[in-house]
C-alpha cells in the first residue's frame, strides 16, 4: 500500500521580514487509492441498541431495527457481529459470531422491542466486551451505539464513560455513537466517539438511520489507516498558536485525526505565529503516523513546509490569501462560533446565542464565495430559523453537530424528509 499524500499549503507565499505575523497553514492528508484487488479489512462489529421505553415514540424502533438489519446484510460470512440491547437491563441477543446465518440474525433483531430505562454505559460496555472477545487482527473492530435518551441507570458520569471509551480504543476497539431525537446527551455521545476513535452522528429523524449506518459501514470497509496521529514541529522560531479543527490530543501532544478512508481527505488548519526574519527553511515539519489494517507495526510519513521569502509587512499584508486556506479558515471559525452559540443557548442566554450565530455567519460571509461557503450560509440561515422556532434541545444538537462534523473534516448528513414513512417490512414497535 502506498503512503498517504501530505500537502502543506500556506495562506500566503511569504512571511514578514520586519514584524511577527500569523500565518494559516493547511495540512491536507489524502489517503491513497488502493490497488484494484485490495481486499477490504475484516469487520468485527458490536451493534448496541437502546430499547428503553422512549424508543416506542414515533418510528424510532422500526427504523433502528431496519438499520441493524441493513448492517447485517452487508457483512461477509467471515465478518463477525454481535447485537446487544439495553434498557435498565442488558441483553446480548446475538453473541459475537461470524455473520454466516443472516436470516437467523435478522429474526433476532426484529424481535427487539422497547421497554424500561436507559443503562447506556452498561449496554456500551457489554458491546465492547463482545467485540474485544474476538478481536479481528488486521481488521476493524467497532462498537456502534444507538440511543435516544439520557444515561439514567448504572454509570452516568460523562468523564468516566469517555475515559473508558478511550481505554477500549487503545485496546483496539473503536466507538461510533448515534443520538436519535432531542432527548439524549449530545456532549456525552460526542465525547465517547472522540475518545473512542470513532464518529458521532446526530440523527434528527429516525428516517436517516439506514443512510447513516450505510455511511458508517462504507467508511469502515474503505478504512486504510486507524489510530491516526499528526505531530506538528514548527521551525525557524515559529510556534503553533492554534489548530482550528480542535482535534483531541494524544498524551504525546500529537493531534488525533480521523481514520484514513479512501476518497476522504483529512484537512487540518494550523495557525502559526512567525517572528520577523528575512526567510527560513522548513517552518513547519509534520509527522503522520497510523496503523494499517493487515499490516504489522506503525507506519510513518513526513513532510515539511519549505522556505518562504521575507517581505516588508506592508507588502505581506497585500499578498493574496490562498483560496482553499481562506475557505477552510472561514468554515472552521464559523463552526467554533456555532458551538459557542449552542453553549450559550444551553445556559439560557438566547441573546448571546444569537450573537454567536451572527458571528458564525460573518466568518462565512467574509470568505470568497465558493460552493462550500454558499452551503454554509444556507445552513446558518436554517439554524437562525431553528433558533427561533425549534425546541432548545434540537437547536443545541443541530449547532453542536454541525460544528463537530466540520471540525472532523466531515460533511453533515442531509436533513430528513418532513414526514418520513416507516421502512417497508419493519417489525412494528411493541
Phi, psi and omega in degrees: 000130178287166183278156172298152176270129179249119176246138179239115188239112178282152179296327179228157187271011181209171171240172179270138179271348186232015179197155172282133181232160174259122183240117174281139181228125177269125172253113181250122180251115181252113178300147180289156170281126182290163175299159187305319185254025179295119182286141177291154180292150175295148181249141175227098189248139172245108177274124181238114187245130174290126176239023180295166187302329182293342178290351177279349182288136177059231186240025186298308186294316176301318179290324178297317177297317181298320179295318179296320178297319179302314180301312182301318184290340181272349184280153172278156178301337180274348173288164179240151181208149169224158178229120178241136176240152182214144160227248170270358172236151181252131179222124174266102184280338175227100176297157182304124182199162174301145182276058185267313182271074183296318177302320179294319178298316181298318180300317182291324178294319183289349177273353183286130177226162184281154176186174163057195184265201190229094172266074185299315182298316181297319178295314179297316182298321178293319175300319177299320179295321179298314181292319184289338182289340182222060182304130175275099181297129182075012181238195181249123180244122190211137168266129174250107185256125178241127180212152177240007186222177179280143174291109185233008177224145180075213179288126183236352182289120183301320181296319179296315182293317179296322178297319178294323178296322177295319179294320178296319178296322179296333178270004171108003182241115179276172180227125170247136183240144178231117178260126184252129176081207189238010186253353182275169179269101183294327180294322178294310183294324177294318180296320179297316181292318180295315179290332185266013176058038180230208181235155175240137179231134168266117182259096185295322178230140177304337180296342179279348193299313183297317179297320181290319175298322178296316178301314180295317182294318178298321177296319179296319181292332183258016182286127178252345181207137179238166180049053186276133178229154179228119175264138180244124182231093179289150181234175174062028180087354178287159178218152177276114179267340182191155167235112191291343179287340183059040176293151170293157179247144174284166176305335179284351184093354179283152180285139177266109184266162173297163176302152175276116184237136180307130176081005182232087177299147175258126183249124181238129179250114182256132178255115182258141168260117188245118180288163180292122175206149179302320179186161178205150177269147171049066180290341178212118171263141176234145180233113178261131178227146182200160171260130181258128177305143179070005179242156180255135176093160181279134176262145183223139173224148182231155174205166182213147171278121186282193187295131175246133180290157177257133178228166178297151184304319180299320179288322179298318181297331182275351181293144177291154178264135179304129187298322179294321179292318179298317180297311182295321178301315180297317182293319181287322176292324175297319179298318178299316181295324178295320178296318178294325176299317179295320180294319177296320178298321179297327179278358179087009181262083183292328178297313179293324177300316178295324178296316179295323178294321176295324177296319177300317180294324180295320177300313182293318183292336181281348181275153171305142185286121174231176178299318180294322180291320177299318178297320180296315180297321178295318179295323179293325175298319178294323176295323178298321176294317180297326180301326183266335188247328185281166173293158181301318182295319181296316181299315181299318182292318178300311184294316182291321181291322176298318179295315179301312184297318180295317183289338177265011179065030178248162173258130177300145180293159179296154178295150183284163174297157187295320184221076187292148174268152177295153181297145181298132176078005181290141178292139181291150177290158180239000000 
